[in-house]
Amino acid sequence: MLESIASMRDRMAMHNENNLKIGLFGANCSSGRSATILPERWSASWPDCLKLAKMADAAGIDFMLPIGRWKGYGGDTDFHGTTLETVTWAAALLAATEHITVFGTVHAPLFHPIIAAKEFVTADHVGSGRFGLNIVCGWNDGEFEMFGVQQREHEQRYEYAQEWIDAVKAAWSEAGDFDFDGKYLHLKKVRAFPKPYGTSRPLIMNAGSSGVGQAFAMRNCDAFFTATDASRMSVQATAQRVSDIKAEARAIGREIDVYTVGQVVCRPTQKQADEYYHHAVIDNADWGAVEHMLALKNITRDTVPPEEFLAKRTHYAGHGIGGYPLVGTPDSIAAELTNLSEAGVRGIAVSFVNYLDELPYFRDEVLPRLRQAGVRAAHS
C-alpha cells in the first residue's frame, strides 16, 4: 500500500516512476469509446468494471478515467445508454485496488461544491490518496435538462467553474469555518472535515478545448487532457499541441502535464489489426449513435453536402469517438506511444472494443516493449 503521506509530487506522478502514464478511458459507459454494434462490445457492468480494475492494477496500468454521462446517444445500441456514476464508481474501485489512480468525472454545474468536496475526500481516503478529479464545465444540453439546469453562456460556464473549484479547494484546506461570497456561490460558515488524505489534494484534470477553457485548466489544474481534431490525426500534431499548452502554462508561472486519448487495436500482424479496427468501428458502427453525436455539433444531412456528411461521419466514427487510433502490432504501437512520450505527452487514456478481452495482450506484449524503450519503469 501507499505510504501514509501523499505529497502533491507523488500524486502528479501517480505514485510511480513511469514517464508515460497509461490509463483506461470510458470503462464506466456501455460500449466504452467504440460506437459499434458488435456483440463483444463493452458492457460497463459492475462485475466487468471490478474485474478490469483489478486486472489493470496488477498489470501496472496507472489510472482509470471515466466519462460523466447521464443519457445515451441512441442508435441500435443506445451508445452510452448504461453508465455508472463516476465518483461512486471511483470509490468502489479504489477500495478494491492498491496502486492505480481512479478519477471521478464531475459536471461542476450539477454538483454542489461542498457536497462534491466531501465526496472527493471520502473517495480519496478510501484510496489512500489515489483519487483524481476530472472537472467538466459544460455538456450536452439534453443531459442538463434532466436536472432542470440551463447551461450558461460559454464564458460564464468557466466563471462559475472557477468559483466552484475555489470553493472545493477551500473546503479541502481551510482549518476552520469559512464563508464564500462570489458572483454565483454564497456559502456561510462552511465546515469540512476531514481534509484530503495526507498533506495534499487530489490530482485535478480538465479537458477544455476553447481558449477560455484552456485558460481555466492552466490556472487550476495539474493535468490538461487534450483531444483536438489535430491530436486525433498525428503524433506530430500532438507534439505541437503539447508545446503550445506548456508554453501557455509557463507564461503564468505554472507547469502542467499534458494527456491525450487513443483507441487501441493490437494484434500480432498489421493486417489483423487493420481488419478488426475497420470491422469494429466502420463496418459495424452504430451509425444512428454516430449521427446523433454529429448532430450535437450541427453536422447533419441537412447542414452539409451529402459527400461531406458521409466523409465526416466516417471520420468521426474512426477518430472522433475513441481518439487517436493506435492500430497495429505490439512493436508499432509501442513505437507510437514512445514517440508520444518523447513529444512531451505525460500520459494517454486508451480504450478497447472490449477492455477485458484485449488488455491482457496489451499488457503482455506492449508494456514490456515500453519498458525496454525507457518510457515505463520496471513493474514489480
C-alpha positions as CSV (number, residue, x, y, z in Angstrom):
1,M,0.0,0.0,0.0
2,L,1.0,3.7,-0.3
3,E,2.8,5.4,2.5
4,S,0.7,7.5,4.9
5,I,1.7,10.8,3.4
6,A,0.6,11.5,-0.2
7,S,2.6,14.5,-1.5
8,M,1.5,16.5,-4.5
9,R,4.5,15.3,-6.3
10,D,3.5,11.7,-5.6
11,R,0.0,12.4,-6.8
12,M,1.1,14.0,-10.0
13,A,3.4,11.1,-10.7
14,M,0.5,8.7,-9.8
15,H,2.8,7.2,-7.2
16,N,5.2,5.6,-9.7
17,E,8.2,6.3,-11.9
18,N,6.6,5.8,-15.3
19,N,7.4,8.6,-17.7
20,L,4.4,7.8,-19.8
21,K,1.3,7.2,-17.8
22,I,-1.2,4.8,-19.4
23,G,-4.9,4.8,-18.3
24,L,-8.2,3.2,-19.3
25,F,-10.8,5.6,-20.6
26,G,-14.6,5.3,-20.5
27,A,-15.0,1.9,-19.0
28,N,-17.9,3.1,-16.9
29,C,-20.0,3.6,-20.0
30,S,-21.7,0.9,-22.2
31,S,-19.7,0.3,-25.4
32,G,-16.8,2.3,-23.9
33,R,-15.3,4.5,-26.6
34,S,-16.4,2.4,-29.6
35,A,-19.8,3.1,-31.1
36,T,-20.1,-0.4,-32.5
37,I,-22.9,-3.0,-32.7
38,L,-20.5,-5.9,-32.3
39,P,-21.7,-8.4,-29.7
40,E,-18.4,-8.3,-27.9
41,R,-18.7,-4.5,-27.3
42,W,-18.0,-3.4,-23.7
43,S,-20.8,-4.0,-21.2
44,A,-19.8,-1.5,-18.4
45,S,-21.4,-3.8,-15.9
46,W,-20.2,-3.5,-12.3
47,P,-18.7,-7.1,-12.3
48,D,-16.8,-6.3,-15.5
49,C,-15.6,-2.9,-14.2
50,L,-14.4,-4.5,-11.0
51,K,-12.6,-7.3,-12.8
52,L,-11.0,-4.8,-15.2
53,A,-9.8,-2.6,-12.4
54,K,-8.1,-5.5,-10.6
55,M,-6.5,-6.6,-13.8
56,A,-5.3,-3.1,-14.6
57,D,-3.9,-2.6,-11.1
58,A,-2.0,-5.9,-11.2
59,A,-0.6,-5.0,-14.7
60,G,0.7,-1.6,-13.6
61,I,-1.8,0.5,-15.5
62,D,-1.6,4.0,-14.0
63,F,-5.2,5.3,-13.9
64,M,-8.8,4.8,-14.9
65,L,-10.7,7.8,-16.2
66,P,-14.5,7.6,-16.5
67,I,-16.9,9.7,-18.6
68,G,-19.6,11.7,-16.9
69,R,-22.7,10.6,-18.8
70,W,-26.4,10.8,-17.9
71,K,-28.2,9.9,-21.2
72,G,-27.3,7.6,-24.2
73,Y,-26.8,8.7,-27.8
74,G,-29.5,6.4,-29.2
75,G,-28.8,4.2,-32.3
76,D,-29.1,0.5,-32.3
77,T,-27.2,0.1,-29.1
78,D,-28.1,3.4,-27.3
79,F,-24.4,4.1,-27.1
80,H,-23.5,5.2,-23.6
81,G,-27.1,4.5,-22.5
82,T,-26.0,2.5,-19.5
83,T,-23.4,4.2,-17.2
84,L,-22.1,4.0,-13.7
85,E,-21.9,7.3,-11.8
86,T,-18.2,8.2,-11.6
87,V,-17.4,9.2,-8.0
88,T,-19.3,6.2,-6.6
89,W,-17.6,4.0,-9.2
90,A,-14.2,5.5,-8.3
91,A,-14.6,5.0,-4.5
92,A,-15.6,1.4,-5.0
93,L,-12.7,0.6,-7.4
94,L,-10.2,2.3,-5.0
95,A,-11.4,0.1,-2.2
96,A,-10.7,-3.0,-4.4
97,T,-7.2,-1.9,-5.7
98,E,-3.8,-1.0,-4.2
99,H,-1.9,1.1,-6.7
100,I,-4.0,2.6,-9.5
101,T,-5.3,6.1,-9.5
102,V,-9.0,6.4,-10.2
103,F,-10.7,9.6,-11.4
104,G,-14.2,10.9,-10.9
105,T,-15.5,13.0,-13.7
106,V,-17.9,15.7,-12.5
107,H,-20.0,18.3,-14.2
108,A,-19.5,21.3,-11.9
109,P,-22.9,22.9,-12.5
110,L,-24.7,19.7,-11.4
111,F,-22.9,19.1,-8.1
112,H,-23.0,21.5,-5.1
113,P,-19.3,22.2,-4.4
114,I,-19.4,21.4,-0.7
115,I,-21.2,18.1,-1.3
116,A,-18.7,17.4,-4.1
117,A,-15.7,18.3,-1.9
118,K,-16.9,15.8,0.7
119,E,-17.5,13.1,-1.9
120,F,-14.0,13.6,-3.3
121,V,-12.4,13.5,0.2
122,T,-14.2,10.3,1.0
123,A,-13.0,8.6,-2.1
124,D,-9.5,10.0,-1.5
125,H,-9.4,8.4,1.9
126,V,-10.8,5.1,0.6
127,G,-7.9,5.1,-1.9
128,S,-5.2,6.4,0.5
129,G,-4.5,9.4,-1.8
130,R,-5.3,7.7,-5.2
131,F,-8.4,9.7,-6.2
132,G,-8.3,12.2,-9.0
133,L,-10.8,14.8,-10.1
134,N,-11.7,15.4,-13.8
135,I,-13.8,18.7,-14.0
136,V,-16.3,19.2,-16.8
137,C,-17.7,22.8,-17.0
138,G,-20.4,22.2,-19.7
139,W,-22.0,19.3,-21.5
140,N,-24.9,18.3,-23.7
141,D,-28.0,20.5,-23.2
142,G,-30.3,17.4,-23.2
143,E,-28.5,16.0,-20.2
144,F,-28.5,19.2,-18.3
145,E,-32.3,19.4,-18.9
146,M,-32.7,16.2,-17.0
147,F,-31.6,18.1,-13.9
148,G,-33.6,21.3,-14.6
149,V,-30.3,23.1,-15.1
150,Q,-29.8,25.5,-18.0
151,Q,-26.3,25.9,-19.3
152,R,-24.7,29.3,-19.0
153,E,-23.1,31.1,-21.9
154,H,-19.7,29.8,-22.6
155,E,-17.5,32.3,-20.7
156,Q,-19.9,32.3,-17.8
157,R,-19.6,28.5,-17.5
158,Y,-15.9,29.0,-16.7
159,E,-16.6,31.9,-14.3
160,Y,-18.9,29.6,-12.4
161,A,-16.4,26.7,-12.6
162,Q,-13.7,29.0,-11.1
163,E,-15.9,29.8,-8.1
164,W,-16.8,26.1,-7.8
165,I,-13.2,24.8,-7.8
166,D,-12.2,27.7,-5.4
167,A,-15.0,26.6,-3.0
168,V,-13.9,22.9,-3.3
169,K,-10.3,23.8,-2.6
170,A,-11.3,25.9,0.4
171,A,-13.3,23.0,1.8
172,W,-10.2,20.9,1.4
173,S,-7.8,23.4,3.0
174,E,-9.5,25.8,5.5
175,A,-8.6,24.9,9.1
176,G,-11.9,26.3,10.5
177,D,-15.2,27.6,9.4
178,F,-15.2,29.9,6.3
179,D,-17.6,32.0,4.2
180,F,-17.5,32.1,0.4
181,D,-19.2,35.0,-1.3
182,G,-18.9,35.1,-5.1
183,K,-21.0,36.0,-8.1
184,Y,-22.6,32.6,-8.2
185,L,-21.9,31.0,-4.9
186,H,-22.8,32.3,-1.4
187,L,-21.8,29.9,1.3
188,K,-21.9,30.7,5.0
189,K,-20.0,29.1,7.9
190,V,-18.8,26.2,5.9
191,R,-17.1,23.4,7.9
192,A,-15.5,20.5,6.1
193,F,-13.6,17.7,7.7
194,P,-11.6,15.5,7.2
195,K,-9.3,17.1,4.6
196,P,-7.9,15.1,1.7
197,Y,-5.6,12.1,2.5
198,G,-2.1,13.1,3.7
199,T,-0.8,16.6,3.2
200,S,-2.0,17.4,-0.3
201,R,-5.1,17.4,-2.5
202,P,-6.4,15.2,-5.3
203,L,-4.9,15.4,-8.8
204,I,-7.1,17.7,-10.9
205,M,-7.6,17.3,-14.7
206,N,-9.6,19.3,-17.2
207,A,-10.2,18.9,-21.0
208,G,-11.5,22.4,-22.0
209,S,-10.7,22.9,-25.7
210,S,-11.6,26.6,-26.2
211,G,-9.4,29.5,-25.3
212,V,-11.2,30.2,-22.1
213,G,-11.4,26.5,-21.2
214,Q,-7.7,26.1,-21.7
215,A,-7.0,29.2,-19.6
216,F,-9.2,27.7,-16.8
217,A,-7.1,24.5,-16.9
218,M,-3.8,26.4,-16.9
219,R,-4.9,28.3,-13.7
220,N,-6.4,25.4,-11.7
221,C,-5.3,22.0,-12.9
222,D,-2.4,19.7,-12.7
223,A,-3.2,17.9,-15.9
224,F,-4.7,19.0,-19.2
225,F,-6.4,16.4,-21.3
226,T,-6.2,17.3,-25.0
227,A,-8.2,15.5,-27.7
228,T,-8.4,18.0,-30.5
229,D,-9.1,17.0,-34.1
230,A,-5.4,17.6,-34.9
231,S,-4.2,15.4,-32.0
232,R,-6.5,12.6,-33.2
233,M,-4.7,12.5,-36.5
234,S,-1.0,12.5,-35.9
235,V,1.8,12.3,-33.3
236,Q,3.3,15.5,-34.8
237,A,0.2,17.5,-34.3
238,T,0.0,16.2,-30.7
239,A,3.7,17.3,-30.1
240,Q,2.9,20.8,-31.3
241,R,-0.2,20.9,-29.1
242,V,1.9,19.9,-26.1
243,S,4.4,22.5,-26.7
244,D,1.8,25.2,-27.0
245,I,0.0,24.2,-23.8
246,K,3.2,24.0,-21.8
247,A,4.2,27.4,-23.1
248,E,0.9,28.9,-22.1
249,A,1.2,27.5,-18.6
250,R,4.7,28.7,-18.1
251,A,3.6,32.2,-19.1
252,I,1.6,32.4,-15.9
253,G,4.2,30.7,-13.8
254,R,2.8,27.2,-13.8
255,E,3.8,23.7,-15.0
256,I,1.1,21.4,-16.3
257,D,1.1,17.8,-17.5
258,V,-0.5,17.0,-20.9
259,Y,-2.6,13.9,-21.5
260,T,-4.2,12.7,-24.7
261,V,-6.7,10.0,-25.8
262,G,-6.4,6.9,-28.0
263,Q,-8.2,3.8,-29.2
264,V,-6.1,0.6,-29.2
265,V,-6.5,-2.4,-31.5
266,C,-3.4,-4.5,-31.1
267,R,-2.9,-7.8,-33.0
268,P,0.1,-10.0,-34.0
269,T,0.1,-8.6,-37.5
270,Q,-0.8,-5.2,-39.0
271,K,-3.3,-6.8,-41.4
272,Q,-5.2,-8.4,-38.5
273,A,-5.2,-5.1,-36.6
274,D,-6.4,-3.1,-39.6
275,E,-9.1,-5.6,-40.5
276,Y,-10.5,-5.8,-36.9
277,Y,-10.4,-2.0,-36.5
278,H,-12.4,-1.4,-39.7
279,H,-14.7,-4.3,-38.9
280,A,-15.5,-2.9,-35.5
281,V,-15.7,0.9,-35.9
282,I,-16.7,1.3,-39.6
283,D,-18.3,-1.9,-41.0
284,N,-20.3,-2.4,-37.7
285,A,-20.5,1.2,-36.5
286,D,-23.7,2.2,-34.7
287,W,-24.4,4.8,-37.3
288,G,-27.5,6.1,-35.5
289,A,-25.5,7.0,-32.5
290,V,-22.7,8.5,-34.6
291,E,-25.1,10.7,-36.4
292,H,-26.7,11.8,-33.2
293,M,-23.3,12.9,-31.8
294,L,-22.6,14.8,-35.1
295,A,-26.0,16.5,-34.9
296,L,-25.0,17.9,-31.5
297,K,-22.2,19.6,-33.4
298,N,-24.7,20.8,-36.0
299,I,-23.4,18.4,-38.6
300,T,-26.4,16.7,-40.3
301,R,-27.5,15.7,-43.8
302,D,-29.3,19.0,-43.9
303,T,-26.5,21.2,-42.9
304,V,-23.6,19.9,-45.1
305,P,-23.5,18.4,-48.6
306,P,-24.1,14.6,-48.9
307,E,-20.5,13.7,-49.7
308,E,-19.1,15.9,-47.0
309,F,-21.5,14.4,-44.5
310,L,-20.6,10.9,-45.3
311,A,-16.9,11.8,-45.0
312,K,-17.4,13.5,-41.7
313,R,-19.5,10.6,-40.4
314,T,-16.7,8.0,-41.3
315,H,-14.0,10.2,-39.8
316,Y,-15.9,10.7,-36.6
317,A,-16.6,7.0,-36.2
318,G,-12.9,6.3,-36.7
319,H,-11.2,9.2,-34.9
320,G,-13.7,11.4,-33.1
321,I,-15.1,9.0,-30.5
322,G,-12.2,6.9,-29.4
323,G,-9.4,9.4,-30.2
324,Y,-6.1,8.7,-32.0
325,P,-6.2,5.2,-33.5
326,L,-3.3,3.0,-32.2
327,V,-3.9,0.2,-34.6
328,G,-1.1,-2.3,-35.3
329,T,1.3,-4.8,-33.9
330,P,2.9,-4.6,-30.4
331,D,6.1,-3.2,-32.0
332,S,4.3,-0.4,-33.9
333,I,2.0,0.6,-31.0
334,A,4.9,0.7,-28.6
335,A,6.8,2.8,-31.0
336,E,3.9,5.3,-31.4
337,L,3.5,5.5,-27.7
338,T,7.2,6.1,-27.2
339,N,7.0,8.9,-29.8
340,L,4.2,10.5,-27.9
341,S,6.2,10.3,-24.7
342,E,9.2,11.9,-26.4
343,A,6.9,14.6,-27.8
344,G,6.2,15.6,-24.2
345,V,2.9,13.8,-23.6
346,R,2.7,12.8,-19.9
347,G,0.0,10.2,-20.4
348,I,-2.6,8.7,-22.6
349,A,-6.1,7.3,-21.8
350,V,-6.9,4.4,-24.1
351,S,-9.9,2.3,-24.8
352,F,-10.5,-1.1,-26.4
353,V,-13.6,-2.5,-28.0
354,N,-13.7,-4.9,-25.1
355,Y,-11.2,-4.0,-22.3
356,L,-11.2,-7.3,-20.5
357,D,-10.6,-9.3,-23.7
358,E,-7.9,-7.1,-25.1
359,L,-6.0,-5.7,-22.2
360,P,-4.1,-9.0,-21.5
361,Y,-2.4,-8.9,-24.9
362,F,-1.6,-5.2,-24.5
363,R,-0.2,-6.0,-21.0
364,D,1.9,-8.9,-22.1
365,E,3.2,-7.5,-25.4
366,V,3.1,-3.7,-25.4
367,L,4.0,-2.8,-21.8
368,P,7.3,-4.8,-21.9
369,R,8.3,-3.0,-25.1
370,L,7.6,0.3,-23.4
371,R,9.8,-0.6,-20.5
372,Q,12.6,-1.6,-22.9
373,A,12.2,1.8,-24.6
374,G,12.7,3.5,-21.3
375,V,9.3,5.2,-21.0
376,R,7.9,2.8,-18.4
377,A,9.6,1.7,-15.2
378,A,10.1,-1.9,-14.3
379,H,6.9,-3.4,-12.9
380,S,7.2,-5.2,-9.6
